[in-house]
Amino acid sequence: MTVQLVALCFDANDPLRLARFWAEALRWDVGDETGDVVSLVPTDGTRFQIDFGRVPEPKGAWANRLHLDLTTASLDDQMATVERLIALGGRHIDIGQGPADEHVVLADPEGNEFCIIEPTNNFLSTCGRLGSITCDGTREVGYFWSAALGWPLVWDQNEETAIRAPDLTGPMITWGGAPLNPKLGKNRLHLDVAPPAGGDQHAEVERLISLGARRIDIGEGAVDWAVMADPDDNEFCVLTPR
């Protein structure tokens, strides 16, 4: 048995504003616009949604361990995407990229880093607008998530790993290899996974522990999901079957 990826979750001070920004960035649709969680519904065959959940804390000064890479179809598309997202509240940031790098690094209105990838990037050429959930992480955590989700490795070289859904829909999830930057606080982005309908949440939690995850307490209180950390100490949640 494996779990399925249900959602990529953002902590957000203003969930609706951030959801509308990312809907424009990804060309997805905004779902229910009320309450403390606003979701994006994919329009490109991706099998999971993106949720923006309200939190009071602003983003820390350090870079997120997870960020999104967005693909582009042409240099004009790349330039237009950058200009459009800056007009919507994004901004250029410097995370150490060099003058020879062809991708453009931006931050969304709450400071979350992401990249607009050049059209000549062949690695993500078969993906949609959302090319990759890109993670700072070790090779071994790629193996963990491959086993957790049942997604095969599509790259495993030079300490870098990448996985993708078996039917090759949606984005890749990639890990850049060591050295891994120290974790300075709770991640602003995390994954929600769940057993399929009829599955056993407790059994899946135990299976994930056997693969190298652990239970953690982030002060969530009495909830029906399990909060865990993967082998690189990144938080994720195991929801009830669905």
C-alpha atoms as an extended CHARMM CRD file, in Angstrom:
* protein
*
       242  EXT
         1         1  MET       CA              0.0000000000        0.0000000000        0.0000000000  PROA      1               0.0000000000
         2         2  THR       CA              1.1300000000        3.5760000000       -0.6110000000  PROA      2               0.0000000000
         3         3  VAL       CA             -0.2360000000        6.9880000000        0.2470000000  PROA      3               0.0000000000
         4         4  GLN       CA             -1.4110000000        9.4440000000       -2.3890000000  PROA      4               0.0000000000
         5         5  LEU       CA             -0.3620000000       13.0680000000       -2.6020000000  PROA      5               0.0000000000
         6         6  VAL       CA             -3.4630000000       15.1060000000       -1.7480000000  PROA      6               0.0000000000
         7         7  ALA       CA             -2.1630000000       18.6720000000       -1.4990000000  PROA      7               0.0000000000
         8         8  LEU       CA              0.8230000000       20.9580000000       -1.3910000000  PROA      8               0.0000000000
         9         9  CYS       CA              0.1350000000       23.3250000000        1.5080000000  PROA      9               0.0000000000
        10        10  PHE       CA              1.3540000000       26.8920000000        2.0080000000  PROA      10              0.0000000000
        11        11  ASP       CA              1.2760000000       28.7560000000        5.3050000000  PROA      11              0.0000000000
        12        12  ALA       CA             -0.2550000000       32.1320000000        4.4420000000  PROA      12              0.0000000000
        13        13  ASN       CA             -0.9850000000       35.3950000000        6.2290000000  PROA      13              0.0000000000
        14        14  ASP       CA             -3.5670000000       36.2450000000        3.5560000000  PROA      14              0.0000000000
        15        15  PRO       CA             -4.7060000000       32.9510000000        1.9880000000  PROA      15              0.0000000000
        16        16  LEU       CA             -7.0210000000       34.4750000000       -0.6090000000  PROA      16              0.0000000000
        17        17  ARG       CA             -4.4770000000       36.9710000000       -1.9030000000  PROA      17              0.0000000000
        18        18  LEU       CA             -1.7820000000       34.3030000000       -2.1290000000  PROA      18              0.0000000000
        19        19  ALA       CA             -4.1520000000       31.8380000000       -3.8030000000  PROA      19              0.0000000000
        20        20  ARG       CA             -5.1210000000       34.3910000000       -6.4420000000  PROA      20              0.0000000000
        21        21  PHE       CA             -1.4480000000       35.1420000000       -7.1180000000  PROA      21              0.0000000000
        22        22  TRP       CA             -0.6110000000       31.4760000000       -7.5860000000  PROA      22              0.0000000000
        23        23  ALA       CA             -3.7270000000       30.8410000000       -9.6580000000  PROA      23              0.0000000000
        24        24  GLU       CA             -2.3740000000       33.4110000000      -12.0970000000  PROA      24              0.0000000000
        25        25  ALA       CA              1.1360000000       31.9610000000      -11.9100000000  PROA      25              0.0000000000
        26        26  LEU       CA              0.0340000000       28.3590000000      -12.5270000000  PROA      26              0.0000000000
        27        27  ARG       CA             -3.0900000000       29.0210000000      -14.6340000000  PROA      27              0.0000000000
        28        28  TRP       CA             -5.1510000000       27.0250000000      -12.1270000000  PROA      28              0.0000000000
        29        29  ASP       CA             -8.5700000000       27.8970000000      -10.7150000000  PROA      29              0.0000000000
        30        30  VAL       CA             -9.3460000000       29.2410000000       -7.2540000000  PROA      30              0.0000000000
        31        31  GLY       CA            -11.8290000000       27.0340000000       -5.3980000000  PROA      31              0.0000000000
        32        32  ASP       CA            -13.8220000000       28.0860000000       -2.3490000000  PROA      32              0.0000000000
        33        33  GLU       CA            -12.7400000000       31.6380000000       -1.4250000000  PROA      33              0.0000000000
        34        34  THR       CA            -14.0940000000       31.6460000000        2.1250000000  PROA      34              0.0000000000
        35        35  GLY       CA            -12.6270000000       30.5750000000        5.4300000000  PROA      35              0.0000000000
        36        36  ASP       CA             -9.0640000000       30.1790000000        6.5960000000  PROA      36              0.0000000000
        37        37  VAL       CA             -8.0790000000       27.7180000000        3.8640000000  PROA      37              0.0000000000
        38        38  VAL       CA             -8.2960000000       28.6020000000        0.1760000000  PROA      38              0.0000000000
        39        39  SER       CA             -7.5470000000       25.9260000000       -2.4220000000  PROA      39              0.0000000000
        40        40  LEU       CA             -6.3660000000       25.9410000000       -6.0100000000  PROA      40              0.0000000000
        41        41  VAL       CA             -7.8820000000       23.3990000000       -8.3790000000  PROA      41              0.0000000000
        42        42  PRO       CA             -5.5510000000       22.1270000000      -11.1110000000  PROA      42              0.0000000000
        43        43  THR       CA             -6.4430000000       22.6240000000      -14.7540000000  PROA      43              0.0000000000
        44        44  ASP       CA             -3.5660000000       20.6370000000      -16.2700000000  PROA      44              0.0000000000
        45        45  GLY       CA             -4.0930000000       17.0370000000      -15.1650000000  PROA      45              0.0000000000
        46        46  THR       CA             -2.2120000000       17.3970000000      -11.8800000000  PROA      46              0.0000000000
        47        47  ARG       CA             -3.7690000000       15.0140000000       -9.3360000000  PROA      47              0.0000000000
        48        48  PHE       CA             -3.3430000000       17.1490000000       -6.2060000000  PROA      48              0.0000000000
        49        49  GLN       CA             -4.4810000000       20.6170000000       -5.1780000000  PROA      49              0.0000000000
        50        50  ILE       CA             -2.6530000000       23.4960000000       -3.5200000000  PROA      50              0.0000000000
        51        51  ASP       CA             -4.0190000000       24.7470000000       -0.1890000000  PROA      51              0.0000000000
        52        52  PHE       CA             -3.2650000000       28.0910000000        1.4560000000  PROA      52              0.0000000000
        53        53  GLY       CA             -3.9320000000       27.9700000000        5.1960000000  PROA      53              0.0000000000
        54        54  ARG       CA             -3.9820000000       31.0060000000        7.4360000000  PROA      54              0.0000000000
        55        55  VAL       CA             -1.2090000000       31.4080000000       10.0150000000  PROA      55              0.0000000000
        56        56  PRO       CA             -0.3000000000       34.5050000000       12.0620000000  PROA      56              0.0000000000
        57        57  GLU       CA              3.4690000000       34.2460000000       11.6950000000  PROA      57              0.0000000000
        58        58  PRO       CA              5.2140000000       35.9380000000        8.7530000000  PROA      58              0.0000000000
        59        59  LYS       CA              7.7820000000       34.0610000000        6.7130000000  PROA      59              0.0000000000
        60        60  GLY       CA             11.2350000000       33.9610000000        8.2880000000  PROA      60              0.0000000000
        61        61  ALA       CA             14.2660000000       35.5780000000        6.6930000000  PROA      61              0.0000000000
        62        62  TRP       CA             15.6770000000       32.2360000000        5.5310000000  PROA      62              0.0000000000
        63        63  ALA       CA             14.8940000000       30.5520000000        2.2050000000  PROA      63              0.0000000000
        64        64  ASN       CA             12.1790000000       27.8940000000        2.1110000000  PROA      64              0.0000000000
        65        65  ARG       CA             13.3350000000       24.3090000000        1.7860000000  PROA      65              0.0000000000
        66        66  LEU       CA             10.6060000000       23.7420000000       -0.8280000000  PROA      66              0.0000000000
        67        67  HSD       CA              9.8550000000       25.9940000000       -3.7770000000  PROA      67              0.0000000000
        68        68  LEU       CA              8.0820000000       25.7430000000       -7.1210000000  PROA      68              0.0000000000
        69        69  ASP       CA              9.6680000000       25.7790000000      -10.5710000000  PROA      69              0.0000000000
        70        70  LEU       CA              7.3840000000       27.0790000000      -13.3280000000  PROA      70              0.0000000000
        71        71  THR       CA              8.0590000000       26.1810000000      -16.9390000000  PROA      71              0.0000000000
        72        72  THR       CA              7.8140000000       28.5180000000      -19.9190000000  PROA      72              0.0000000000
        73        73  ALA       CA              7.2000000000       27.8800000000      -23.6070000000  PROA      73              0.0000000000
        74        74  SER       CA              9.4110000000       30.6380000000      -25.0400000000  PROA      74              0.0000000000
        75        75  LEU       CA             11.6120000000       33.5280000000      -24.0160000000  PROA      75              0.0000000000
        76        76  ASP       CA              8.6420000000       35.8410000000      -24.6120000000  PROA      76              0.0000000000
        77        77  ASP       CA              6.5190000000       33.6590000000      -22.3170000000  PROA      77              0.0000000000
        78        78  GLN       CA              9.2380000000       33.7310000000      -19.6550000000  PROA      78              0.0000000000
        79        79  MET       CA              9.5200000000       37.5190000000      -19.8390000000  PROA      79              0.0000000000
        80        80  ALA       CA              5.7670000000       38.0510000000      -19.8750000000  PROA      80              0.0000000000
        81        81  THR       CA              5.3030000000       35.7060000000      -16.9160000000  PROA      81              0.0000000000
        82        82  VAL       CA              7.8990000000       37.5910000000      -14.8810000000  PROA      82              0.0000000000
        83        83  GLU       CA              6.3510000000       40.9500000000      -15.7240000000  PROA      83              0.0000000000
        84        84  ARG       CA              2.8130000000       39.7600000000      -14.9650000000  PROA      84              0.0000000000
        85        85  LEU       CA              3.7270000000       38.2610000000      -11.5980000000  PROA      85              0.0000000000
        86        86  ILE       CA              5.6790000000       41.3150000000      -10.5190000000  PROA      86              0.0000000000
        87        87  ALA       CA              2.6170000000       43.4130000000      -11.3550000000  PROA      87              0.0000000000
        88        88  LEU       CA              0.5860000000       41.1050000000       -9.0710000000  PROA      88              0.0000000000
        89        89  GLY       CA              2.9030000000       41.5340000000       -6.0970000000  PROA      89              0.0000000000
        90        90  GLY       CA              5.9190000000       39.3620000000       -6.8140000000  PROA      90              0.0000000000
        91        91  ARG       CA              9.4810000000       40.6760000000       -6.7570000000  PROA      91              0.0000000000
        92        92  HSD       CA             12.9690000000       39.7700000000       -7.9130000000  PROA      92              0.0000000000
        93        93  ILE       CA             15.2090000000       38.2630000000       -5.2310000000  PROA      93              0.0000000000
        94        94  ASP       CA             18.8170000000       37.1330000000       -5.0530000000  PROA      94              0.0000000000
        95        95  ILE       CA             19.4220000000       33.6950000000       -3.5580000000  PROA      95              0.0000000000
        96        96  GLY       CA             22.9200000000       33.3650000000       -4.9870000000  PROA      96              0.0000000000
        97        97  GLN       CA             22.0720000000       32.7360000000       -8.6270000000  PROA      97              0.0000000000
        98        98  GLY       CA             24.8150000000       33.7630000000      -11.0430000000  PROA      98              0.0000000000
        99        99  PRO       CA             24.7400000000       35.9500000000      -14.1660000000  PROA      99              0.0000000000
       100       100  ALA       CA             24.9300000000       32.8430000000      -16.3600000000  PROA      100             0.0000000000
       101       101  ASP       CA             21.7470000000       31.3610000000      -14.9040000000  PROA      101             0.0000000000
       102       102  GLU       CA             18.8680000000       31.5450000000      -17.3690000000  PROA      102             0.0000000000
       103       103  HSD       CA             16.0520000000       31.0370000000      -14.8590000000  PROA      103             0.0000000000
       104       104  VAL       CA             14.5190000000       33.9920000000      -13.0370000000  PROA      104             0.0000000000
       105       105  VAL       CA             14.1360000000       33.8600000000       -9.2560000000  PROA      105             0.0000000000
       106       106  LEU       CA             11.1300000000       35.6520000000       -7.7690000000  PROA      106             0.0000000000
       107       107  ALA       CA              9.3160000000       35.8170000000       -4.4420000000  PROA      107             0.0000000000
       108       108  ASP       CA              5.5380000000       35.7830000000       -4.1420000000  PROA      108             0.0000000000
       109       109  PRO       CA              3.6970000000       38.5000000000       -2.1300000000  PROA      109             0.0000000000
       110       110  GLU       CA              4.5850000000       36.7770000000        1.1560000000  PROA      110             0.0000000000
       111       111  GLY       CA              8.2290000000       36.1510000000        0.2960000000  PROA      111             0.0000000000
       112       112  ASN       CA              8.0960000000       32.5200000000       -0.8570000000  PROA      112             0.0000000000
       113       113  GLU       CA             10.8070000000       31.8940000000       -3.4090000000  PROA      113             0.0000000000
       114       114  PHE       CA             10.0760000000       30.3520000000       -6.8130000000  PROA      114             0.0000000000
       115       115  CYS       CA             11.7240000000       30.1070000000      -10.2300000000  PROA      115             0.0000000000
       116       116  ILE       CA             10.5490000000       30.9000000000      -13.7400000000  PROA      116             0.0000000000
       117       117  ILE       CA             12.4600000000       28.3340000000      -15.7560000000  PROA      117             0.0000000000
       118       118  GLU       CA             13.9670000000       29.0710000000      -19.1600000000  PROA      118             0.0000000000
       119       119  PRO       CA             12.2650000000       27.4020000000      -22.1690000000  PROA      119             0.0000000000
       120       120  THR       CA             15.4690000000       25.5520000000      -23.0900000000  PROA      120             0.0000000000
       121       121  ASN       CA             15.3080000000       23.4620000000      -19.8830000000  PROA      121             0.0000000000
       122       122  ASN       CA             14.8130000000       19.9560000000      -21.2670000000  PROA      122             0.0000000000
       123       123  PHE       CA             14.5110000000       18.2640000000      -17.8810000000  PROA      123             0.0000000000
       124       124  LEU       CA             11.0580000000       19.7520000000      -17.2300000000  PROA      124             0.0000000000
       125       125  SER       CA              9.9630000000       19.9150000000      -20.8600000000  PROA      125             0.0000000000
       126       126  THR       CA              7.3200000000       17.1760000000      -20.4790000000  PROA      126             0.0000000000
       127       127  CYS       CA              5.7060000000       18.8560000000      -17.4730000000  PROA      127             0.0000000000
       128       128  GLY       CA              2.9680000000       21.4600000000      -17.4460000000  PROA      128             0.0000000000
       129       129  ARG       CA              3.2540000000       24.9740000000      -16.0910000000  PROA      129             0.0000000000
       130       130  LEU       CA              4.0500000000       23.5320000000      -12.6650000000  PROA      130             0.0000000000
       131       131  GLY       CA              7.2720000000       21.7990000000      -13.5590000000  PROA      131             0.0000000000
       132       132  SER       CA              8.5810000000       20.7810000000      -10.1760000000  PROA      132             0.0000000000
       133       133  ILE       CA              8.1550000000       20.9180000000       -6.4410000000  PROA      133             0.0000000000
       134       134  THR       CA             11.8430000000       21.5240000000       -5.8530000000  PROA      134             0.0000000000
       135       135  CYS       CA             13.2990000000       20.6070000000       -2.4710000000  PROA      135             0.0000000000
       136       136  ASP       CA             16.5610000000       21.0870000000       -0.6650000000  PROA      136             0.0000000000
       137       137  GLY       CA             17.1510000000       17.5110000000        0.3570000000  PROA      137             0.0000000000
       138       138  THR       CA             19.3880000000       14.4970000000        0.3360000000  PROA      138             0.0000000000
       139       139  ARG       CA             19.3660000000       11.6910000000       -2.1540000000  PROA      139             0.0000000000
       140       140  GLU       CA             17.9900000000        9.3650000000        0.5080000000  PROA      140             0.0000000000
       141       141  VAL       CA             14.8740000000       11.4710000000        1.1070000000  PROA      141             0.0000000000
       142       142  GLY       CA             14.0870000000       11.0960000000       -2.5860000000  PROA      142             0.0000000000
       143       143  TYR       CA             14.1630000000        7.3380000000       -2.0660000000  PROA      143             0.0000000000
       144       144  PHE       CA             11.8750000000        7.7510000000        0.9500000000  PROA      144             0.0000000000
       145       145  TRP       CA              9.2700000000        9.7110000000       -0.9900000000  PROA      145             0.0000000000
       146       146  SER       CA              9.4800000000        7.3330000000       -3.9530000000  PROA      146             0.0000000000
       147       147  ALA       CA              8.5730000000        4.4610000000       -1.6240000000  PROA      147             0.0000000000
       148       148  ALA       CA              5.9920000000        6.5030000000        0.3050000000  PROA      148             0.0000000000
       149       149  LEU       CA              4.0190000000        7.5900000000       -2.7700000000  PROA      149             0.0000000000
       150       150  GLY       CA              4.8210000000        4.7170000000       -5.1160000000  PROA      150             0.0000000000
       151       151  TRP       CA              6.2600000000        7.2240000000       -7.5970000000  PROA      151             0.0000000000
       152       152  PRO       CA              9.2470000000        5.9230000000       -9.5610000000  PROA      152             0.0000000000
       153       153  LEU       CA             12.5900000000        7.6710000000       -9.7050000000  PROA      153             0.0000000000
       154       154  VAL       CA             12.9890000000        9.5500000000      -12.9820000000  PROA      154             0.0000000000
       155       155  TRP       CA             16.4350000000       10.9020000000      -12.0400000000  PROA      155             0.0000000000
       156       156  ASP       CA             19.0890000000        9.5300000000       -9.6950000000  PROA      156             0.0000000000
       157       157  GLN       CA             22.5060000000       10.9740000000      -10.4980000000  PROA      157             0.0000000000
       158       158  ASN       CA             25.1470000000       13.1680000000       -8.8690000000  PROA      158             0.0000000000
       159       159  GLU       CA             23.4100000000       12.9840000000       -5.4660000000  PROA      159             0.0000000000
       160       160  GLU       CA             20.2120000000       14.4310000000       -7.0170000000  PROA      160             0.0000000000
       161       161  THR       CA             16.9100000000       12.5860000000       -7.2370000000  PROA      161             0.0000000000
       162       162  ALA       CA             13.5400000000       13.2120000000       -8.8470000000  PROA      162             0.0000000000
       163       163  ILE       CA             10.2450000000       11.3270000000       -8.8090000000  PROA      163             0.0000000000
       164       164  ARG       CA              7.0370000000       11.6450000000      -10.8080000000  PROA      164             0.0000000000
       165       165  ALA       CA              3.5980000000       10.0290000000      -10.7880000000  PROA      165             0.0000000000
       166       166  PRO       CA              3.6500000000        6.6870000000      -12.6270000000  PROA      166             0.0000000000
       167       167  ASP       CA              1.3450000000        7.9870000000      -15.3830000000  PROA      167             0.0000000000
       168       168  LEU       CA              3.6610000000       11.0040000000      -15.8930000000  PROA      168             0.0000000000
       169       169  THR       CA              0.9710000000       13.5560000000      -15.0780000000  PROA      169             0.0000000000
       170       170  GLY       CA              1.6490000000       16.6410000000      -13.0230000000  PROA      170             0.0000000000
       171       171  PRO       CA              5.0120000000       17.9260000000      -11.8270000000  PROA      171             0.0000000000
       172       172  MET       CA              8.1310000000       16.1900000000      -10.6790000000  PROA      172             0.0000000000
       173       173  ILE       CA              9.3130000000       16.3720000000       -7.0920000000  PROA      173             0.0000000000
       174       174  THR       CA             13.0660000000       16.8940000000       -6.9970000000  PROA      174             0.0000000000
       175       175  TRP       CA             15.8100000000       16.9500000000       -4.3660000000  PROA      175             0.0000000000
       176       176  GLY       CA             19.0640000000       18.7810000000       -4.9300000000  PROA      176             0.0000000000
       177       177  GLY       CA             21.3420000000       16.6280000000       -2.8220000000  PROA      177             0.0000000000
       178       178  ALA       CA             23.7790000000       17.4240000000       -0.0350000000  PROA      178             0.0000000000
       179       179  PRO       CA             24.8440000000       19.6160000000        1.6370000000  PROA      179             0.0000000000
       180       180  LEU       CA             21.4890000000       20.3230000000        3.2350000000  PROA      180             0.0000000000
       181       181  ASN       CA             21.0580000000       23.7500000000        4.8010000000  PROA      181             0.0000000000
       182       182  PRO       CA             20.1780000000       23.7070000000        8.5030000000  PROA      182             0.0000000000
       183       183  LYS       CA             16.4710000000       23.8120000000        9.2970000000  PROA      183             0.0000000000
       184       184  LEU       CA             15.7190000000       27.0930000000       11.0690000000  PROA      184             0.0000000000
       185       185  GLY       CA             12.0050000000       26.7030000000       11.7660000000  PROA      185             0.0000000000
       186       186  LYS       CA              8.8120000000       25.0160000000       10.6140000000  PROA      186             0.0000000000
       187       187  ASN       CA              8.6210000000       24.7740000000        6.8540000000  PROA      187             0.0000000000
       188       188  ARG       CA              6.3170000000       27.2600000000        5.1590000000  PROA      188             0.0000000000
       189       189  LEU       CA              5.3370000000       24.6040000000        2.5930000000  PROA      189             0.0000000000
       190       190  HSD       CA              4.5350000000       20.9770000000        3.2780000000  PROA      190             0.0000000000
       191       191  LEU       CA              2.8750000000       17.9620000000        1.6560000000  PROA      191             0.0000000000
       192       192  ASP       CA             -0.4290000000       16.3670000000        2.7050000000  PROA      192             0.0000000000
       193       193  VAL       CA             -0.7730000000       12.6850000000        1.8850000000  PROA      193             0.0000000000
       194       194  ALA       CA             -3.5280000000       10.1720000000        2.5620000000  PROA      194             0.0000000000
       195       195  PRO       CA             -4.3040000000        6.4720000000        2.1170000000  PROA      195             0.0000000000
       196       196  PRO       CA             -6.8000000000        5.7350000000       -0.6470000000  PROA      196             0.0000000000
       197       197  ALA       CA            -10.4560000000        5.1340000000        0.2100000000  PROA      197             0.0000000000
       198       198  GLY       CA            -10.7110000000        1.9860000000        2.2850000000  PROA      198             0.0000000000
       199       199  GLY       CA             -7.1020000000        2.2620000000        3.4200000000  PROA      199             0.0000000000
       200       200  ASP       CA             -5.7570000000        2.3120000000        6.9610000000  PROA      200             0.0000000000
       201       201  GLN       CA             -4.2820000000        5.5900000000        8.2190000000  PROA      201             0.0000000000
       202       202  HSD       CA             -2.5810000000        3.9810000000       11.2250000000  PROA      202             0.0000000000
       203       203  ALA       CA             -1.0020000000        1.2690000000        9.0860000000  PROA      203             0.0000000000
       204       204  GLU       CA              0.3250000000        3.8690000000        6.6760000000  PROA      204             0.0000000000
       205       205  VAL       CA              1.8020000000        5.9150000000        9.5140000000  PROA      205             0.0000000000
       206       206  GLU       CA              3.5990000000        2.8050000000       10.7520000000  PROA      206             0.0000000000
       207       207  ARG       CA              4.8190000000        2.0020000000        7.2260000000  PROA      207             0.0000000000
       208       208  LEU       CA              6.1930000000        5.5190000000        6.8230000000  PROA      208             0.0000000000
       209       209  ILE       CA              7.9730000000        5.2220000000       10.1680000000  PROA      209             0.0000000000
       210       210  SER       CA              9.5620000000        1.9890000000        8.9300000000  PROA      210             0.0000000000
       211       211  LEU       CA             10.8100000000        3.9210000000        5.8840000000  PROA      211             0.0000000000
       212       212  GLY       CA             12.4950000000        6.5540000000        8.0510000000  PROA      212             0.0000000000
       213       213  ALA       CA              9.8120000000        9.0910000000        9.0170000000  PROA      213             0.0000000000
       214       214  ARG       CA              8.8280000000        9.9650000000       12.5870000000  PROA      214             0.0000000000
       215       215  ARG       CA              5.8340000000       11.3910000000       14.4460000000  PROA      215             0.0000000000
       216       216  ILE       CA              6.2070000000       15.0000000000       15.6030000000  PROA      216             0.0000000000
       217       217  ASP       CA              4.1580000000       17.5040000000       17.6030000000  PROA      217             0.0000000000
       218       218  ILE       CA              3.8240000000       21.0420000000       16.2150000000  PROA      218             0.0000000000
       219       219  GLY       CA              1.0950000000       22.0200000000       18.6410000000  PROA      219             0.0000000000
       220       220  GLU       CA             -1.7190000000       20.8930000000       16.3670000000  PROA      220             0.0000000000
       221       221  GLY       CA             -3.8410000000       19.5990000000       19.2440000000  PROA      221             0.0000000000
       222       222  ALA       CA             -6.5610000000       16.9750000000       18.7650000000  PROA      222             0.0000000000
       223       223  VAL       CA             -6.8670000000       16.4610000000       14.9960000000  PROA      223             0.0000000000
       224       224  ASP       CA             -7.6850000000       13.5140000000       12.7770000000  PROA      224             0.0000000000
       225       225  TRP       CA             -4.4390000000       13.6910000000       10.8410000000  PROA      225             0.0000000000
       226       226  ALA       CA             -0.9280000000       12.6340000000       11.8440000000  PROA      226             0.0000000000
       227       227  VAL       CA              1.8990000000       15.1660000000       11.6850000000  PROA      227             0.0000000000
       228       228  MET       CA              5.2040000000       13.6000000000       10.6970000000  PROA      228             0.0000000000
       229       229  ALA       CA              8.6890000000       14.5080000000        9.5430000000  PROA      229             0.0000000000
       230       230  ASP       CA             10.5370000000       12.8500000000        6.6750000000  PROA      230             0.0000000000
       231       231  PRO       CA             14.1830000000       11.7100000000        7.0200000000  PROA      231             0.0000000000
       232       232  ASP       CA             15.3960000000       15.2770000000        6.3120000000  PROA      232             0.0000000000
       233       233  ASP       CA             13.1260000000       16.6180000000        9.0980000000  PROA      233             0.0000000000
       234       234  ASN       CA             10.5660000000       18.2150000000        6.7540000000  PROA      234             0.0000000000
       235       235  GLU       CA              7.0090000000       18.2210000000        8.0960000000  PROA      235             0.0000000000
       236       236  PHE       CA              4.1760000000       16.4550000000        6.2930000000  PROA      236             0.0000000000
       237       237  CYS       CA              0.6800000000       15.3100000000        7.2530000000  PROA      237             0.0000000000
       238       238  VAL       CA             -1.0160000000       11.9490000000        6.8400000000  PROA      238             0.0000000000
       239       239  LEU       CA             -4.7440000000       12.5530000000        6.4380000000  PROA      239             0.0000000000
       240       240  THR       CA             -7.6020000000       10.0870000000        6.7930000000  PROA      240             0.0000000000
       241       241  PRO       CA             -8.3810000000        7.8440000000        3.7820000000  PROA      241             0.0000000000
       242       242  ARG       CA             -9.9510000000        9.5160000000        0.7590000000  PROA      242             0.0000000000
